[in-house]
C-alpha cells in the first residue's frame, strides 16, 4: 500500500458498520413520522435530495455511529504516518463532513450534495479529478465500488467478496481483504427469542375456562407462534427507532443494530418477513385472532414511535399490550374470556410496567431522564405508589371475581380460591420489591419466568385454583381408577 498517496475510505459499510441513509431514515421517523414519509415519497427517485432532506430532519449524532475497528485502526495508523485520510461517500456531505471531524480525518471530503448522488462512476470521476488515476488507495465494501477500485492504485475490500477479489486479481489490481459482514446469531439476538416466553399469556383463557383439549391447545400454540413473529418484528422496529438512545445506554449499546453487528437493511427485510408470518398465521386462525394481531402490531408501532416517550401513557400501553395477549389466547383457542379476567390482569400489568421503569431507574448511572423515556430517578416513589395501587386493585378484583356466578360454577370450594389470593399477593409484592431495589433485569415478565421463588408462588396459586375447581380430585381419581 502506498504511504504517500491519500487513503480514501468509503463510509457506509466500510469505515462505518452502518449506513447513514438508513440511520437518517429511522432517526427522522422517530422524530417526525409524517414528514419523513412525505419526504421519502417525494424523493423516491432522487436519492441525493432524499439524503439531504432526511439529514435535515434527523440531526444525526455521527460521533455515536459504530465504526469498523480494522478500518479505524488503519485510518489512525495512516494519520500517524502523516498520510491524508479522506472520506468519500454517497451519503450527504453535511454528515460526511461531520463524521470526518469526529475522527480527526481530512477536512477534504467527497459526498452527495443534494443534487448529485456520489456513487460508483461519479465517485470514481471525482476522485480521479482530485488525485489522478492510481493516485489514491480506496477502501469499499460492495460491487458499486468496483469502478473506483479500477481507478485506484490499491483496493481494500471490506467483507467476504470472493467474486470481486477474482475480478480485481484478473485486472492485476493489488487488493487487501478486511473482515466484514454479519452473523445469523446476531440477527437472532435482535429477534429476542427469550421474550417469546411472554406469549404463555395466551394460555390463560384456556386455563381459566378449564379447557384442556389438545385441539384447543394446538390452536393456542399456533397463536403463540404468530404473536412471537409479531413481537419480534416490532422489537426490530423499536431497536431501529432507538439507535441513538441505545448507543447512550450502559448495556443496550451492544444490541445488534446499535453496535452495527447487523446491517439496518437486513433488519428491515426481516421485519417484513416476520410481519407476513404473523399476519398469515393470524388469518389462518380466523378474523377475530387476526384483528387482535393487527391491533397489537399497530399499538406496538404507536408505542415505538411516540407513546413510550409519554409519562404514564407508556405504562398503560405496556399493560394494554400484555392484555391483548390474553385476548388473543381466547380468540385463537375459541374459548370465552371472563370480563373479570381482563379487568384483573390489566392492573397486574400496570404494576409490572411500573416495575420495569423502576428497575431501569434504579440501574441508571445518572439522575438524568432515561434516554427516550419520560422518567428520572425522582419519579421512583411515584412509580412505586402506582405499582402498589395496581397490586391492590388486582387483588380486590380477584376477590370480587370469587363472588361472581361464574366463579361459583367453576370453583365449588371457594374458600381455597380465596386462599389463593395470598401467594398471588406475595408474588406481586416480591416483583415490586425486587424492581424497586434493582434486583431483576429490564423486563419483569422475562424475569418472572426465570425467578424460581416467583414461579413457585405462581404455581401454588394455580394449584390452589385447580383444587378449588375440583380438577386435582378429578385427575387423580382418573389415575387411581
C-alpha distance (Angstrom), angle and dihedral (degrees) to the residues before:
residue distance angle dihedral
X1 . . .
X2 3.78 . .
X3 3.80 113.8 .
X4 3.81 94.6 -165.4
X5 3.77 100.7 50.2
X6 3.81 121.3 76.3
X7 3.78 119.8 -92.7
X8 3.79 108.4 -131.2
X9 3.80 117.5 -161.0
X10 3.76 127.1 -163.9
X11 3.81 109.5 -138.5
X12 3.81 113.1 -149.8
X13 3.79 110.3 68.8
X14 3.80 92.2 -6.6
X15 3.79 115.3 59.2
X16 3.80 88.2 11.4
X17 3.78 125.2 47.4
X18 3.79 88.5 -141.0
X19 3.81 141.4 47.1
X20 3.80 118.9 -105.1
X21 3.81 94.0 -151.1
X22 3.79 91.4 59.4
X23 3.80 90.7 40.0
X24 3.81 88.7 55.7
X25 3.78 92.8 45.5
X26 3.80 94.5 54.7
X27 3.79 94.7 39.8
X28 3.82 89.2 50.6
X29 3.79 92.3 45.4
X30 3.79 90.1 55.2
X31 3.80 92.2 47.8
X32 3.82 101.9 41.6
X33 3.83 113.7 -0.5
X34 3.81 98.9 -179.6
X35 3.79 94.9 46.7
X36 3.79 90.9 46.7
X37 3.79 93.8 52.1
X38 3.80 89.9 47.0
X39 3.81 91.5 52.1
X40 3.80 90.9 50.0
X41 3.80 92.2 49.4
X42 3.82 93.8 48.8
X43 3.79 95.5 45.5
X44 3.79 102.1 34.5
X45 3.82 91.9 123.1
X46 3.83 95.1 34.9
X47 3.82 105.6 69.6
X48 3.81 96.7 174.4
X49 3.80 92.2 52.8
X50 3.79 90.6 44.4
X51 3.80 91.6 53.9
X52 3.80 92.3 47.7
X53 3.81 94.6 50.8
X54 3.80 94.7 44.1
X55 3.80 90.2 49.4
X56 3.80 87.7 54.7
X57 3.79 92.3 54.1
X58 3.79 99.1 40.4
X59 3.83 104.1 48.3
X60 3.78 87.6 -158.7
X61 3.82 121.2 -148.7
X62 3.80 96.8 -130.3
X63 3.80 91.2 179.4
X64 3.82 88.8 67.7
X65 3.80 96.6 51.0
X66 3.84 113.2 114.2
X67 3.81 113.5 -108.9
X68 3.79 128.1 -152.5
X69 3.84 102.5 -104.9
X70 3.81 95.6 -144.8
X71 3.80 93.6 48.8
X72 3.79 91.1 44.8
X73 3.82 89.6 51.9
X74 3.81 90.4 48.3
X75 3.79 91.1 49.9
X76 3.81 92.0 49.8
X77 3.81 92.0 48.0
X78 3.79 91.1 49.1
X79 3.79 92.1 49.5
X80 3.79 90.9 49.0
X81 3.81 88.4 53.0
X82 3.80 90.1 53.8
X83 3.77 95.0 -106.1
X84 3.81 122.1 143.3
X85 3.80 112.9 -115.6
X86 3.79 113.3 -160.5
X87 3.80 130.5 -171.9
X88 3.81 116.6 -139.5
X89 3.78 116.8 -178.7
X90 3.77 145.9 152.7
X91 3.82 87.1 -130.4
X92 3.77 119.5 102.8
X93 3.78 115.2 -72.6
X94 3.81 94.1 -127.1
X95 3.79 90.4 62.2
X96 3.80 95.4 40.0
X97 3.81 91.6 51.7
X98 3.80 90.0 48.5
X99 3.81 91.1 49.2
X100 3.81 92.0 49.9
X101 3.79 90.2 52.6
X102 3.81 91.5 48.1
X103 3.81 90.4 58.7
X104 3.79 99.8 35.3
X105 3.80 94.4 -112.0
X106 3.78 128.0 148.5
X107 3.83 114.8 -59.8
X108 3.80 86.7 -137.2
X109 3.80 105.5 93.8
X110 3.80 136.9 167.9
X111 3.79 116.9 -145.4
X112 3.80 147.2 131.8
X113 3.79 113.0 -66.1
X114 3.80 103.5 -161.3
X115 3.80 92.1 -89.2
X116 3.82 106.4 47.3
X117 3.79 121.5 47.6
X118 3.80 101.5 -144.0
X119 3.78 101.7 -145.1
X120 3.80 136.9 123.3
X121 3.80 112.8 -21.1
X122 3.81 94.2 11.5
X123 3.78 92.3 53.2
X124 3.80 90.6 47.4
X125 3.81 91.2 51.9
X126 3.81 92.1 49.0
X127 3.82 93.0 50.1
X128 3.82 93.6 46.1
X129 3.81 89.7 49.5
X130 3.80 90.0 53.1
X131 3.80 102.2 38.5
X132 3.79 106.8 12.8
X133 3.79 127.8 -118.0
X134 3.82 110.4 -46.2
X135 3.76 87.4 3.3
X136 3.79 94.1 122.7
X137 3.80 143.7 32.2
X138 3.79 116.6 -120.4
X139 3.82 133.5 -155.0
X140 3.80 119.0 -160.5
X141 3.77 140.9 150.6
X142 3.81 111.6 -149.4
X143 3.80 145.1 49.5
X144 3.82 91.5 -96.6
X145 3.83 87.4 67.6
X146 3.81 92.5 62.7
X147 3.80 92.1 90.7
X148 3.81 89.8 55.3
X149 3.81 94.2 45.1
X150 3.80 88.5 54.0
X151 3.81 89.4 59.0
X152 3.83 95.6 42.6
X153 3.79 127.1 85.4
X154 3.81 93.7 -132.8
X155 3.79 129.4 21.2
X156 3.80 121.8 -144.3
X157 3.81 110.0 -164.5
X158 3.81 118.1 -161.5
X159 3.80 114.1 -156.2
X160 3.78 135.7 13.7
X161 3.81 104.4 -53.8
X162 3.83 108.3 148.3
X163 3.80 91.9 166.3
X164 3.80 92.7 56.4
X165 3.80 91.1 45.3
X166 3.82 90.4 53.4
X167 3.80 91.3 51.7
X168 3.79 91.7 49.2
X169 3.80 91.5 47.7
X170 3.82 90.6 50.4
X171 3.80 88.1 53.8
X172 3.83 91.2 50.5
X173 3.78 92.2 -115.1
X174 3.79 119.1 154.4
X175 3.78 106.8 -123.1
X176 3.78 135.7 -177.8
X177 3.79 123.7 -165.6
X178 3.80 124.5 -141.3
X179 3.82 123.2 -168.7
X180 3.78 117.5 -101.1
X181 3.77 142.5 136.6
X182 3.80 129.0 86.0
X183 3.80 137.9 -88.2
X184 3.80 127.3 -124.8
X185 3.80 90.9 -131.0
X186 3.82 88.6 63.4
X187 3.80 91.0 51.1
X188 3.80 88.2 49.7
X189 3.80 88.5 54.6
X190 3.80 88.7 54.8
X191 3.82 89.2 56.7
X192 3.83 88.7 57.9
X193 3.81 95.7 -144.5
X194 3.80 89.5 -176.8
X195 3.81 86.4 69.0
X196 3.80 91.1 61.8
X197 3.78 86.8 80.9
X198 3.83 86.3 78.4
X199 3.77 88.2 71.3
X200 3.79 91.3 73.1
X201 3.82 80.6 87.3
X202 3.81 86.0 79.6
X203 3.81 87.3 69.9
X204 3.81 93.9 61.9
X205 3.83 98.2 85.0
X206 3.80 90.3 48.6
X207 3.81 90.8 50.7
X208 3.79 93.5 43.4
X209 3.81 91.0 51.4
X210 3.83 90.4 47.2
X211 3.80 88.7 -127.1
X212 3.80 105.0 149.9
X213 3.80 99.2 162.9
X214 3.81 116.2 137.8
X215 3.81 90.5 -131.3
X216 3.80 89.9 58.8
X217 3.80 92.0 44.8
X218 3.81 91.2 51.8
X219 3.81 92.0 53.4
X220 3.80 91.4 48.4
X221 3.82 91.5 48.5
X222 3.82 88.7 54.2
X223 3.78 87.9 50.0
X224 3.80 90.2 51.3
X225 3.82 89.3 52.6
X226 3.81 91.0 51.1
X227 3.80 91.9 48.5
X228 3.80 91.0 47.3
X229 3.82 90.1 55.2
X230 3.81 91.2 44.9
X231 3.80 92.7 48.2
X232 3.82 93.4 48.1
X233 3.80 91.0 49.6
X234 3.80 89.6 54.3
X235 3.80 92.3 45.3
X236 3.80 87.0 58.8
X237 3.80 91.8 51.0
X238 3.79 90.9 45.9
X239 3.81 91.8 51.6
X240 3.81 92.0 48.1
X241 3.79 91.2 50.4
X242 3.81 91.1 46.8
X243 3.81 99.1 48.8
X244 3.80 96.0 120.7
X245 3.81 94.6 41.0
X246 3.81 91.0 48.5
X247 3.81 91.9 50.4
X248 3.79 88.8 55.3
X249 3.82 92.3 49.0
X250 3.80 123.0 98.9
X251 3.81 94.7 -125.3
X252 3.80 108.0 5.8
X253 3.82 91.2 70.5
X254 3.81 85.5 81.1
X255 3.80 93.0 63.1
X256 3.83 113.2 121.5
X257 3.81 98.8 -108.1
X258 3.81 96.8 36.0
X259 3.81 91.3 51.0
X260 3.80 94.0 43.0
X261 3.81 92.6 -118.7
X262 3.83 89.2 128.7
X263 3.83 122.8 33.0
X264 3.78 116.7 -115.7
X265 3.79 92.1 -125.4
X266 3.83 89.6 58.1
X267 3.78 89.0 52.6
X268 3.80 91.3 50.3
X269 3.82 92.1 51.1
X270 3.81 90.9 47.6
X271 3.80 90.3 51.2
X272 3.81 91.5 57.6
X273 3.81 92.5 46.9
X274 3.81 93.3 49.9
X275 3.81 92.9 44.5
X276 3.81 89.6 52.1
X277 3.82 90.8 50.8
X278 3.81 92.0 49.0
X279 3.79 93.7 49.0
X280 3.81 93.1 41.9
X281 3.81 94.3 53.0
X282 3.80 88.5 41.1
X283 3.80 90.5 56.6
X284 3.82 90.3 50.5
X285 3.81 90.3 54.8
X286 3.78 92.9 53.4
X287 3.80 141.1 -94.0
X288 3.80 94.2 -73.3
X289 3.79 94.2 56.9
X290 3.81 91.8 40.5
X291 3.81 89.7 54.3
X292 3.82 90.2 53.0
X293 3.83 91.6 49.1
X294 3.81 91.5 49.3
X295 3.80 90.6 47.3
X296 3.80 91.1 48.5
X297 3.81 92.9 50.4
X298 3.81 92.8 45.2
X299 3.80 92.9 49.5
X300 3.81 90.5 44.9
X301 3.80 90.8 52.9
X302 3.79 90.5 48.6
X303 3.80 88.2 50.0
X304 3.81 91.9 51.0
X305 3.80 94.1 45.8
X306 3.79 101.1 43.0
X307 3.79 121.2 -25.1
X308 3.81 97.3 72.1
X309 3.81 89.2 64.1
X310 3.82 92.7 56.1
X311 3.80 117.7 90.8
X312 3.82 114.2 -115.8
X313 3.80 91.1 -7.7
X314 3.80 87.1 79.3
X315 3.81 92.4 55.0
X316 3.80 92.4 47.2
X317 3.81 89.1 50.1
X318 3.81 91.7 50.5
X319 3.80 89.2 51.3
X320 3.82 90.3 49.3
X321 3.81 91.2 50.7
X322 3.79 91.2 52.7
X323 3.80 90.6 46.2
X324 3.81 90.7 52.1
X325 3.80 88.1 60.5
X326 3.79 89.3 60.7
X327 3.80 91.2 47.7
X328 3.82 88.1 49.2
X329 3.81 90.6 53.3
X330 3.79 90.3 54.8
X331 3.82 91.8 47.4
X332 3.80 93.7 47.2
X333 3.81 95.7 46.1
X334 3.81 92.5 38.4
X335 3.80 92.2 -129.6
X336 3.78 128.2 137.3
X337 3.78 116.6 -103.0
X338 3.78 118.5 -149.9
X339 3.79 117.2 -122.4
X340 3.81 85.1 -135.9
X341 3.80 89.7 61.2
X342 3.79 92.4 53.5
X343 3.80 92.4 45.6
X344 3.82 89.3 47.4
X345 3.79 99.6 48.3
X346 3.81 96.3 46.2
X347 3.84 94.8 68.7
X348 3.81 88.6 41.7
X349 3.79 88.4 58.7
X350 3.81 91.1 43.2
X351 3.80 85.9 58.7
X352 3.80 92.3 48.4
X353 3.82 91.5 46.9
X354 3.80 89.3 55.1
X355 3.81 89.4 46.8
X356 3.82 89.2 54.4
X357 3.81 91.8 54.6
X358 3.81 92.3 42.2
X359 3.79 89.9 54.9
X360 3.81 92.1 49.7
X361 3.80 92.1 49.0
X362 3.80 93.9 46.3
X363 3.80 91.6 50.6
X364 3.83 93.5 43.8
X365 3.81 115.5 113.8
X366 3.83 96.9 -145.6
X367 3.81 139.0 38.8
X368 3.80 92.0 -119.6
X369 3.78 122.4 109.6
X370 3.79 115.1 -80.7
X371 3.83 110.5 -94.5
X372 3.79 108.2 -95.0
X373 3.83 92.5 2.9
X374 3.79 135.2 93.3
X375 3.81 99.4 -128.7
X376 3.79 137.3 92.8
X377 3.79 132.2 -179.8
X378 3.81 90.2 -88.6
X379 3.81 87.4 68.9
X380 3.81 94.8 61.6
X381 3.80 94.6 96.3
X382 3.83 92.3 49.2
X383 3.79 91.1 49.1
X384 3.80 90.6 48.7
X385 3.82 91.1 51.2
X386 3.81 93.8 48.5
X387 3.81 89.3 47.8
X388 3.81 89.7 51.7
X389 3.81 90.6 50.4
X390 3.79 89.7 50.3
X391 3.79 90.1 51.5
X392 3.79 93.6 50.1
X393 3.81 91.2 44.7
X394 3.80 92.7 51.6
X395 3.81 93.1 49.1
X396 3.81 92.8 47.8
X397 3.80 91.1 50.3
X398 3.81 90.4 48.3
X399 3.82 89.4 53.5
X400 3.81 92.1 48.2
X401 3.79 88.9 51.0
X402 3.81 90.0 56.9
X403 3.82 87.1 61.7
X404 3.80 94.6 52.0
X405 3.82 126.1 104.9
X406 3.81 90.5 -115.4
X407 3.81 91.5 54.6
X408 3.79 91.0 49.1
X409 3.79 89.4 53.4
X410 3.81 96.9 45.1
X411 3.83 100.2 35.6
X412 3.82 113.7 41.3
X413 3.82 93.9 173.3
X414 3.77 97.1 59.7
X415 3.79 99.0 169.5
X416 3.81 88.2 67.7
X417 3.79 88.6 49.8
X418 3.79 88.8 53.7
X419 3.81 89.7 48.9
X420 3.81 89.7 54.7
X421 3.82 87.2 70.2
X422 3.83 89.3 72.8
X423 3.85 99.6 64.5
X424 3.82 89.2 38.3
X425 3.80 90.2 55.4
X426 3.80 90.4 46.5
X427 3.81 90.3 53.2
X428 3.80 94.2 49.9
X429 3.80 92.5 47.1
X430 3.80 90.5 47.1
X431 3.81 91.0 53.4
X432 3.80 91.1 48.6
X433 3.80 93.2 48.5
X434 3.81 94.3 47.5
X435 3.80 91.7 47.5
X436 3.81 93.4 48.1
X437 3.80 91.1 53.2
X438 3.82 94.0 41.6
X439 3.80 94.7 -115.8
X440 3.80 97.8 137.2
X441 3.79 135.9 54.9
X442 3.79 127.3 -93.5
X443 3.81 96.4 -84.3
X444 3.82 116.4 56.7
X445 3.82 94.8 -163.7
X446 3.80 92.6 54.4
X447 3.80 89.7 44.2
X448 3.80 90.9 50.2
X449 3.80 90.9 56.1
X450 3.82 90.2 56.6
X451 3.81 99.3 38.2
X452 3.81 105.5 102.1
X453 3.80 95.9 -163.6
X454 3.78 91.6 46.1
X455 3.78 91.8 47.9
X456 3.79 88.3 51.1
X457 3.82 91.1 54.6
X458 3.81 91.8 47.9
X459 3.80 92.6 48.0
X460 3.80 89.8 48.6
X461 3.81 89.6 52.4
X462 3.79 91.6 48.7
X463 3.80 92.9 45.5
X464 3.80 91.7 52.1
X465 3.80 90.2 49.8
X466 3.81 90.4 50.7
X467 3.80 90.4 49.2
X468 3.80 91.0 48.9
X469 3.81 87.7 52.6
X470 3.80 91.8 50.6
X471 3.79 92.0 -119.1
X472 3.80 96.6 127.0
X473 3.79 90.4 51.2
X474 3.81 91.0 49.3
X475 3.80 94.5 47.3
X476 3.81 95.4 45.2
X477 3.79 91.7 44.2
X478 3.79 87.4 55.0
X479 3.77 91.4 50.5
X480 3.79 93.2 47.7
X481 3.78 92.4 44.5
